[in-house]
């Protein structure tokens, strides 16, 4: 429905920057249509080469396609255009996390937290980097700071559940995910975490059911597709796993 609204706006005003950016965001976040999102960002940048949101949205789409060098370059460009704006710094940290450059991510996040110590996205990015470096105590400290600001902050809760899973505390991990689902019952990322915990517990059928229900409304979410495939593979259902794997590779060939 929202996409149709933006299409209607663009049919009347083809150069409406806000409509192009909002449509691109939805295509990227909800549909996994990164090339289409990039094309819309390019249309905006043709109008204004220094449009910060277009630079960041394009950079995000590129990094989701595994094109980290190009994406990080656009984050730097956005930062040059608006040096006092925190988002380009945090987005660069996200890119470093996605490309497994966790130490560099922490350096960028710390710059952001000097500007705003309460920025939840920055705290999330730092806690994730620390988690991946197996610094669980430091990661938990960042998570708790984020949760003091917003007790239902979903990324912080997801990372907390990851730490608990690594410690074999599956019941506690389920409780954390359930808390996130109270405010976002259909969130693809949180449901992917739920299915992941079930898979780690060996509850493969339940994991597949969670994925299938969530994929009805989030058909392009890679975390759900991969968890479904992994759960099926664990049961020896290799042929059933293939469609989910093939769909994942269509969305992200670098996965």
GUNUVO-977643 format. One line per 2 residues: number of its first residue (from 1); their letters; for each residue y, z, x negated of N, C-alpha, C, O. Coordinates in steps of 0.1 Angstrom, whole numbers, plus 5000, padded with zeros to 4 digits. Layout:
BEGIN
NUM) A) Y Z X Y Z X Y Z X Y Z X  ...
end
This chain:
BEGIN
1) XX) 4988 5000 4992 5000 5000 5000 5013 5000 4991 5022 4992 4994  5013 5009 4981 5025 5009 4972 5027 4996 4965 5038 4991 4963
3) XX) 5015 4990 4960 5016 4977 4953 5022 4967 4962 5031 4958 4958  5018 4967 4975 5024 4957 4984 5039 4959 4986 5046 4949 4988
5) XX) 5043 4971 4986 5057 4974 4988 5065 4968 4976 5076 4962 4978  5060 4970 4964 5067 4965 4952 5067 4950 4952 5076 4944 4948
7) XX) 5056 4944 4957 5055 4929 4958 5066 4924 4967 5072 4914 4965  5068 4931 4978 5078 4927 4988 5092 4928 4982 5100 4919 4984
9) XX) 5094 4938 4975 5107 4940 4968 5109 4928 4958 5120 4922 4958  5099 4925 4950 5100 4915 4940 5101 4901 4946 5106 4892 4940
11) XX) 5096 4899 4958 5097 4886 4965 5111 4883 4969 5116 4872 4969  5119 4894 4971 5133 4892 4975 5142 4893 4962 5151 4885 4961
13) XX) 5138 4902 4953 5146 4903 4940 5136 4903 4928 5132 4914 4924  5133 4891 4923 5123 4890 4913 5126 4897 4900 5117 4900 4892
15) XX) 5139 4901 4898 5143 4908 4886 5146 4922 4888 5153 4929 4880  5140 4928 4898 5142 4942 4901 5134 4950 4891 5122 4951 4892
17) XX) 5141 4956 4881 5134 4963 4870 5126 4975 4875 5115 4977 4870  5131 4983 4884 5124 4995 4888 5111 4991 4895 5100 4997 4893
19) XX) 5111 4980 4904 5099 4976 4910 5089 4971 4901 5077 4973 4902  5093 4963 4890 5084 4958 4880 5077 4969 4873 5065 4969 4870
21) XX) 5085 4979 4869 5080 4990 4861 5070 4999 4869 5060 5003 4865  5074 5001 4882 5066 5009 4890 5053 5002 4894 5042 5008 4894
23) XX) 5053 4989 4896 5041 4981 4899 5032 4981 4886 5020 4983 4887  5038 4979 4875 5031 4979 4862 5024 4992 4860 5012 4993 4855
25) XX) 5031 5003 4863 5025 5017 4861 5013 5018 4870 5002 5023 4865  5014 5014 4883 5002 5016 4892 4991 5007 4887 4979 5011 4888
27) XX) 4994 4995 4883 4983 4986 4878 4976 4992 4866 4963 4991 4865  4983 4998 4858 4978 5004 4846 4970 5017 4849 4958 5018 4844
29) XX) 4976 5026 4856 4970 5039 4859 4959 5039 4869 4948 5045 4867  4960 5031 4880 4951 5031 4891 4940 5020 4890 4929 5022 4895
31) XX) 4944 5009 4884 4935 4997 4884 4929 4994 4870 4920 4986 4869  4935 4999 4860 4931 4995 4846 4934 4981 4843 4927 4975 4834
33) XX) 4944 4975 4849 4948 4961 4847 4959 4961 4836 4971 4959 4840  4955 4962 4824 4965 4964 4813 4972 4951 4810 4984 4952 4807
35) XX) 4966 4940 4810 4973 4927 4807 4984 4925 4817 4995 4920 4814  4981 4928 4830 4991 4925 4841 5002 4935 4839 5014 4931 4841
37) XX) 4999 4948 4835 5010 4957 4833 5019 4953 4821 5031 4955 4822  5013 4948 4811 5020 4944 4799 5029 4932 4803 5041 4931 4798
39) XX) 5024 4923 4811 5032 4911 4815 5045 4916 4822 5055 4910 4820  5043 4926 4831 5055 4931 4838 5065 4938 4829 5077 4936 4830
41) XX) 5060 4945 4819 5069 4951 4809 5076 4940 4801 5088 4942 4799  5069 4930 4798 5076 4919 4790 5087 4912 4799 5097 4908 4793
43) XX) 5085 4911 4812 5095 4906 4820 5108 4915 4820 5119 4910 4820  5105 4928 4820 5117 4937 4819 5123 4936 4806 5136 4937 4805
45) XX) 5115 4936 4795 5121 4935 4782 5128 4922 4779 5137 4922 4770  5125 4912 4786 5132 4899 4785 5147 4901 4791 5156 4894 4786
47) XX) 5148 4910 4801 5161 4913 4807 5169 4923 4798 5180 4921 4795  5161 4933 4793 5167 4943 4784 5157 4947 4774 5148 4955 4776
49) XX) 5159 4942 4761 5149 4945 4751 5149 4960 4747 5139 4964 4740  5158 4968 4751 5159 4982 4748 5156 4991 4760 5159 5003 4759
51) XX) 5149 4986 4770 5145 4994 4781 5134 5003 4777 5123 4999 4775  5137 5016 4776 5128 5026 4770 5115 5027 4777 5104 5027 4771
53) XX) 5116 5028 4791 5104 5030 4798 5094 5018 4797 5082 5019 4796  5100 5006 4796 5092 4994 4794 5085 4994 4781 5074 4990 4779
55) XX) 5093 4998 4771 5087 4999 4757 5075 5009 4757 5064 5006 4751  5077 5020 4764 5066 5031 4764 5054 5026 4772 5043 5028 4768
57) XX) 5057 5021 4784 5046 5016 4792 5038 5005 4786 5026 5005 4787  5045 4996 4779 5038 4985 4772 5030 4991 4761 5018 4987 4758
59) XX) 5036 5001 4754 5029 5007 4742 5016 5014 4747 5006 5014 4740  5017 5021 4758 5005 5028 4764 4994 5018 4767 4983 5020 4764
61) XX) 4998 5007 4774 4988 4997 4778 4981 4991 4766 4969 4989 4766  4989 4988 4755 4983 4983 4743 4974 4992 4737 4963 4988 4732
63) XX) 4977 5005 4736 4969 5015 4730 4956 5017 4738 4945 5020 4732  4957 5016 4751 4945 5017 4759 4936 5005 4757 4924 5006 4761
65) XX) 4941 4994 4752 4933 4983 4748 4928 4984 4733 4922 4974 4728  4931 4995 4727 4927 4997 4713 4937 4991 4703 4934 4991 4691
67) XX) 4948 4986 4708 4958 4980 4699 4969 4991 4695 4980 4991 4699  4964 5000 4686 4972 5012 4683 4984 5009 4675 4995 5015 4677
69) XX) 4983 5000 4665 4994 4997 4656 5006 4992 4664 5017 4996 4662  5003 4982 4673 5013 4976 4682 5019 4987 4691 5031 4987 4693
71) XX) 5010 4995 4697 5015 5005 4706 5024 5016 4700 5034 5019 4705  5020 5020 4688 5027 5030 4681 5041 5025 4676 5051 5032 4676
73) XX) 5041 5012 4673 5054 5005 4669 5064 5006 4681 5075 5008 4678  5059 5003 4693 5068 5004 4704 5073 5018 4707 5084 5020 4712
75) XX) 5064 5028 4705 5069 5042 4706 5080 5044 4696 5090 5051 4700  5079 5040 4684 5090 5041 4674 5102 5034 4679 5114 5039 4677
77) XX) 5101 5022 4684 5112 5015 4689 5120 5022 4700 5132 5023 4700  5112 5028 4709 5118 5036 4720 5125 5048 4715 5136 5052 4719
79) XX) 5119 5054 4704 5126 5066 4698 5139 5062 4691 5149 5070 4692  5139 5050 4685 5151 5046 4679 5162 5043 4689 5174 5046 4686
81) XX) 5158 5038 4701 5168 5035 4711 5174 5048 4717 5186 5049 4720  5165 5058 4719 5169 5071 4725 5163 5082 4717 5153 5088 4721
83) XX) 5169 5086 4705 5163 5095 4696 5163 5110 4701 5155 5118 4696  5170 5113 4712 5170 5127 4717 5160 5128 4729 5160 5138 4735
85) XX) 5153 5117 4732 5143 5117 4743 5130 5120 4738 5125 5115 4728  5123 5130 4745 5111 5136 4739 5099 5127 4742 5089 5127 4734
87) XX) 5099 5119 4752 5087 5111 4756 5082 5101 4745 5070 5101 4744  5090 5094 4738 5085 5085 4728 5077 5093 4717 5067 5088 4712
89) XX) 5081 5105 4714 5075 5113 4704 5061 5118 4709 5051 5117 4702  5061 5123 4721 5048 5128 4727 5039 5116 4729 5026 5117 4727
91) XX) 5044 5105 4733 5035 5093 4736 5029 5088 4722 5018 5084 4722  5037 5089 4712 5031 5086 4698 5020 5095 4695 5010 5091 4689
93) XX) 5022 5108 4698 5012 5118 4695 4999 5115 4703 4988 5116 4698  5001 5110 4716 4989 5106 4724 4982 5095 4717 4970 5094 4717
95) XX) 4990 5085 4712 4984 5074 4705 4976 5078 4693 4965 5073 4690  4981 5087 4686 4974 5093 4674 4961 5100 4678 4950 5098 4672
97) XX) 4962 5107 4689 4949 5114 4694 4939 5103 4698 4927 5105 4695  4944 5093 4706 4934 5083 4710 4928 5075 4699 4917 5070 4700
99) XX) 4935 5074 4687 4929 5067 4676 4923 5077 4665 4921 5073 4654  4921 5089 4670 4914 5099 4662 4922 5104 4650 4916 5108 4639
101) XX) 4935 5103 4650 4944 5107 4639 4950 5120 4643 4962 5121 4646  4942 5130 4643 4946 5143 4650 4957 5151 4642 4966 5157 4648
103) XX) 4956 5150 4629 4966 5157 4620 4980 5151 4623 4990 5158 4624  4980 5138 4623 4993 5131 4626 4998 5134 4640 5010 5135 4642
105) XX) 4989 5135 4649 4993 5139 4663 5000 5152 4663 5010 5154 4670  4994 5162 4656 5000 5175 4656 5014 5175 4650 5023 5182 4654
107) XX) 5016 5167 4639 5029 5166 4633 5040 5160 4643 5051 5166 4644  5036 5150 4651 5045 5145 4661 5048 5155 4672 5059 5157 4676
109) XX) 5037 5161 4677 5039 5171 4688 5048 5183 4683 5056 5187 4691  5047 5187 4671 5055 5198 4667 5070 5194 4667 5079 5202 4669
111) XX) 5073 5181 4664 5086 5176 4665 5091 5177 4679 5102 5181 4682  5083 5173 4689 5086 5174 4703 5089 5188 4707 5098 5191 4715
113) XX) 5080 5197 4703 5081 5211 4707 5093 5218 4702 5098 5228 4707  5099 5213 4691 5112 5218 4686 5123 5215 4696 5132 5223 4699
115) XX) 5122 5202 4702 5132 5198 4712 5130 5206 4725 5140 5211 4731  5117 5207 4729 5114 5215 4742 5101 5222 4740 5091 5216 4742
117) XX) 5101 5235 4737 5089 5243 4735 5081 5244 4748 5069 5248 4747  5086 5240 4760 5079 5242 4772 5074 5228 4777 5069 5228 4789
119) XX) 5075 5218 4770 5070 5205 4774 5055 5205 4775 5048 5206 4765  5050 5204 4788 5035 5206 4790 5027 5195 4784 5017 5197 4778
121) XX) 5032 5182 4785 5025 5171 4779 5023 5173 4764 5012 5170 4758  5034 5178 4757 5033 5180 4743 5023 5191 4740 5015 5190 4730
123) XX) 5023 5202 4748 5013 5213 4746 4999 5208 4748 4990 5211 4741  4997 5199 4758 4984 5193 4760 4979 5185 4749 4968 5186 4744
125) XX) 4988 5177 4743 4985 5168 4732 4981 5176 4720 4972 5173 4712  4988 5187 4717 4985 5196 4706 4972 5203 4708 4964 5204 4699
127) XX) 4970 5208 4720 4957 5215 4722 4945 5206 4721 4935 5210 4716  4947 5193 4725 4936 5183 4724 4933 5180 4709 4921 5180 4705
129) XX) 4944 5178 4701 4942 5176 4687 4935 5187 4680 4926 5185 4672  4939 5199 4683 4933 5211 4677 4919 5213 4682 4910 5217 4674
131) XX) 4916 5210 4694 4902 5210 4699 4893 5200 4691 4882 5204 4687  4898 5188 4689 4890 5178 4682 4888 5182 4667 4879 5178 4661
133) XX) 4898 5190 4662 4896 5195 4648 4888 5208 4648 4887 5214 4637  4882 5212 4659 4874 5224 4661 4882 5237 4658 4876 5247 4654
135) XX) 4895 5236 4660 4903 5248 4659 4904 5254 4673 4915 5253 4679  4893 5260 4678 4893 5264 4693 4903 5275 4696 4908 5275 4707
137) XX) 4904 5284 4687 4914 5295 4690 4928 5290 4691 4935 5294 4701  4932 5282 4682 4946 5276 4682 4947 5267 4695 4958 5267 4701
139) XX) 4937 5259 4698 4938 5251 4710 4939 5259 4722 4947 5256 4731  4931 5270 4723 4932 5279 4735 4946 5285 4736 4951 5287 4748
141) XX) 4952 5288 4725 4966 5294 4726 4975 5284 4732 4984 5288 4740  4974 5271 4728 4983 5261 4734 4980 5259 4749 4989 5257 4757
143) XX) 4967 5259 4752 4963 5257 4766 4969 5269 4775 4975 5266 4785  4968 5281 4770 4974 5292 4778 4989 5291 4779 4994 5295 4790
145) XX) 4996 5286 4769 5010 5284 4770 5013 5274 4782 5022 5276 4790  5005 5263 4782 5007 5253 4793 5004 5259 4806 5011 5257 4816
147) XX) 4994 5267 4807 4990 5273 4820 4999 5284 4825 5000 5287 4837  5006 5290 4815 5017 5300 4820 5028 5292 4827 5035 5298 4835
149) XX) 5031 5280 4823 5041 5272 4829 5036 5266 4842 5044 5266 4852  5024 5262 4842 5018 5256 4855 5003 5260 4855 4995 5254 4847
151) XX) 4999 5269 4863 4986 5275 4863 4975 5264 4867 4963 5266 4864  4979 5253 4873 4970 5243 4877 4971 5230 4869 4967 5219 4874
153) XX) 4977 5231 4857 4980 5219 4849 4966 5213 4845 4959 5219 4838  4964 5201 4850 4950 5195 4850 4945 5192 4836 4934 5194 4833
155) XX) 4954 5187 4828 4950 5183 4814 4946 5195 4806 4936 5196 4799  4954 5206 4807 4951 5218 4801 4938 5224 4805 4930 5229 4797
157) XX) 4936 5223 4818 4923 5228 4824 4911 5220 4819 4900 5225 4816  4913 5207 4818 4902 5198 4813 4899 5201 4799 4887 5202 4796
159) XX) 4909 5203 4791 4906 5206 4776 4900 5220 4775 4891 5222 4767  4904 5230 4784 4898 5243 4784 4883 5242 4787 4875 5248 4781
161) XX) 4880 5233 4797 4866 5231 4801 4858 5225 4789 4846 5228 4788  4864 5216 4782 4857 5210 4770 4853 5220 4760 4842 5220 4755
163) XX) 4863 5229 4757 4860 5240 4747 4848 5249 4752 4839 5252 4745  4849 5252 4765 4838 5261 4771 4825 5253 4770 4814 5260 4767
165) XX) 4825 5240 4773 4812 5233 4772 4807 5233 4757 4795 5235 4755  4816 5231 4748 4811 5231 4734 4805 5245 4730 4797 5246 4721
167) XX) 4810 5255 4737 4805 5268 4734 4793 5272 4743 4787 5283 4743  4788 5262 4751 4777 5264 4760 4779 5272 4772 4770 5277 4778
169) XX) 4792 5274 4775 4796 5282 4787 4798 5274 4799 4810 5272 4803  4787 5268 4805 4789 5258 4815 4794 5264 4828 4801 5257 4835
171) XX) 4790 5276 4832 4794 5282 4844 4809 5284 4844 4816 5281 4854  4814 5289 4833 4829 5291 4831 4836 5277 4831 4847 5276 4837
173) XX) 4830 5267 4825 4836 5254 4825 4837 5248 4840 4847 5242 4843  4826 5251 4848 4827 5246 4862 4838 5253 4869 4845 5247 4877
175) XX) 4840 5266 4866 4850 5274 4873 4864 5268 4870 4873 5267 4879  4866 5264 4857 4879 5259 4853 4881 5245 4860 4892 5243 4865
177) XX) 4871 5237 4861 4872 5224 4867 4875 5226 4882 4883 5218 4888  4868 5235 4888 4870 5238 4903 4885 5242 4905 4890 5238 4916
179) XX) 4891 5249 4896 4905 5253 4898 4914 5241 4898 4923 5240 4906  4911 5231 4889 4918 5219 4888 4917 5211 4901 4926 5204 4906
181) XX) 4905 5211 4907 4902 5203 4919 4908 5209 4931 4910 5202 4941  4912 5222 4931 4919 5227 4943 4932 5220 4946 4936 5219 4958
183) XX) 4939 5216 4936 4952 5209 4938 4951 5194 4937 4959 5186 4942  4940 5189 4930 4938 5174 4928 4923 5171 4931 4916 5168 4922
185) XX) 4919 5172 4944 4905 5170 4947 4899 5156 4944 4887 5155 4943  4908 5146 4943 4903 5133 4941 4907 5127 4927 4906 5115 4925
187) XX) 4911 5136 4918 4916 5132 4905 4904 5126 4897 4894 5134 4895  4905 5114 4892 4894 5108 4885 4891 5115 4872 4879 5117 4869
189) XX) 4901 5119 4865 4899 5126 4852 4891 5139 4854 4882 5143 4846  4895 5147 4864 4889 5160 4866 4875 5158 4871 4866 5165 4867
191) XX) 4873 5148 4880 4859 5145 4885 4850 5140 4873 4838 5143 4873  4856 5133 4864 4848 5129 4852 4844 5141 4844 4833 5141 4839
193) XX) 4853 5151 4843 4849 5163 4836 4838 5170 4843 4828 5175 4837  4839 5171 4857 4828 5177 4864 4815 5170 4862 4804 5177 4860
195) XX) 4815 5157 4862 4802 5150 4860 4797 5151 4846 4785 5152 4844  4806 5153 4836 4802 5155 4822 4795 5168 4821 4785 5169 4814
197) XX) 4801 5179 4827 4795 5192 4826 4781 5191 4832 4771 5197 4827  4779 5185 4844 4766 5184 4850 4756 5176 4841 4745 5180 4841
199) XX) 4761 5166 4835 4752 5158 4826 4748 5167 4814 4736 5167 4810  4757 5175 4809 4754 5184 4797 4744 5194 4801 4736 5199 4793
201) XX) 4744 5198 4814 4735 5208 4820 4721 5202 4823 4711 5209 4826  4720 5188 4822 4708 5182 4825 4706 5179 4840 4696 5175 4844
203) XX) 4717 5180 4847 4717 5177 4862 4722 5163 4864 4733 5161 4869  4713 5154 4860 4717 5140 4859 4720 5133 4873 4729 5126 4875
205) XX) 4711 5137 4883 4713 5131 4896 4726 5136 4902 4734 5128 4908  4730 5149 4901 4742 5154 4906 4754 5147 4899 4764 5144 4905
207) XX) 4753 5145 4886 4763 5139 4878 4766 5124 4883 4777 5120 4885  4755 5117 4886 4757 5103 4891 4763 5103 4905 4772 5095 4908
209) XX) 4759 5113 4913 4765 5114 4927 4780 5116 4926 4788 5110 4934  4784 5125 4917 4799 5128 4916 4806 5116 4911 4817 5112 4916
211) XX) 4800 5108 4902 4806 5096 4897 4807 5086 4908 4818 5079 4909  4797 5084 4915 4797 5074 4926 4808 5077 4936 4815 5068 4941
213) XX) 4809 5089 4940 4819 5093 4950 4833 5090 4945 4841 5085 4952  4835 5094 4932 4848 5092 4926 4851 5077 4924 4863 5073 4925
215) XX) 4841 5069 4920 4843 5055 4918 4847 5047 4930 4852 5036 4929  4844 5053 4942 4848 5046 4954 4863 5044 4955 4868 5034 4960
217) XX) 4870 5054 4950 4885 5053 4950 4891 5051 4936 4903 5048 4935  4883 5052 4926 4888 5050 4912 4878 5040 4905 4872 5045 4895
219) XX) 4876 5028 4909 4866 5019 4904 4867 5015 4889 4858 5010 4883  4879 5017 4884 4882 5013 4870 4883 5024 4860 4888 5022 4849
221) XX) 4879 5036 4864 4881 5048 4855 4870 5049 4846 4858 5051 4850  4872 5046 4833 4862 5045 4823 4854 5058 4821 4841 5057 4819
223) XX) 4860 5069 4822 4853 5082 4820 4842 5083 4831 4831 5088 4828  4844 5079 4843 4834 5080 4854 4823 5070 4851 4811 5073 4853
225) XX) 4827 5057 4847 4817 5047 4845 4807 5051 4833 4795 5049 4834  4813 5057 4823 4805 5060 4811 4796 5072 4814 4784 5073 4810
227) XX) 4801 5082 4822 4793 5094 4825 4782 5090 4834 4771 5095 4833  4784 5080 4843 4773 5075 4852 4763 5068 4843 4751 5071 4845
229) XX) 4767 5060 4834 4758 5052 4826 4750 5062 4817 4738 5061 4816  4756 5072 4811 4749 5081 4802 4739 5090 4810 4728 5092 4805
231) XX) 4743 5093 4822 4733 5101 4831 4721 5093 4834 4710 5098 4835  4723 5080 4838 4712 5071 4841 4703 5069 4829 4691 5068 4830
233) XX) 4710 5067 4817 4702 5065 4805 4693 5077 4802 4682 5075 4797  4699 5089 4804 4691 5101 4801 4678 5102 4810 4669 5108 4806
235) XX) 4679 5095 4821 4667 5095 4830 4658 5082 4828 4649 5080 4835  4662 5074 4818 4654 5062 4815 4657 5051 4824 4650 5041 4824
237) XX) 4668 5052 4832 4672 5041 4841 4681 5031 4835 4693 5031 4838  4676 5024 4825 4685 5016 4817 4691 5004 4824 4703 5001 4822
239) XX) 4683 4997 4833 4689 4986 4840 4699 4990 4850 4709 4983 4852  4698 5002 4856 4708 5008 4865 4721 5011 4858 4731 5011 4864
241) XX) 4719 5015 4845 4731 5018 4837 4739 5006 4833 4751 5008 4830  4733 4995 4832 4740 4983 4827 4753 4979 4834 4763 4977 4828
243) XX) 4753 4979 4848 4765 4975 4854 4777 4984 4851 4788 4979 4849  4775 4997 4850 4786 5006 4846 4791 5003 4832 4803 5004 4830
245) XX) 4781 5001 4823 4785 4998 4809 4793 4985 4808 4803 4984 4801  4788 4975 4816 4795 4962 4815 4809 4963 4821 4818 4957 4816
247) XX) 4810 4970 4832 4824 4972 4838 4833 4980 4828 4845 4976 4827  4828 4989 4821 4836 4997 4811 4841 4987 4800 4853 4988 4796
249) XX) 4832 4978 4796 4836 4969 4785 4846 4959 4790 4855 4954 4782  4846 4955 4803 4856 4946 4808 4869 4953 4808 4880 4946 4805
251) XX) 4870 4966 4811 4882 4973 4811 4888 4975 4797 4899 4974 4795  4879 4980 4789 4882 4983 4775 4872 4978 4765 4862 4985 4763
253) XX) 4874 4966 4760 4863 4960 4751 4861 4968 4738 4851 4966 4731  4870 4978 4735 4868 4986 4723 4860 4998 4725 4858 5006 4716
255) X) 4857 5001 4738 4850 5014 4741 4837 5015 4735 4829 5025 4736
end
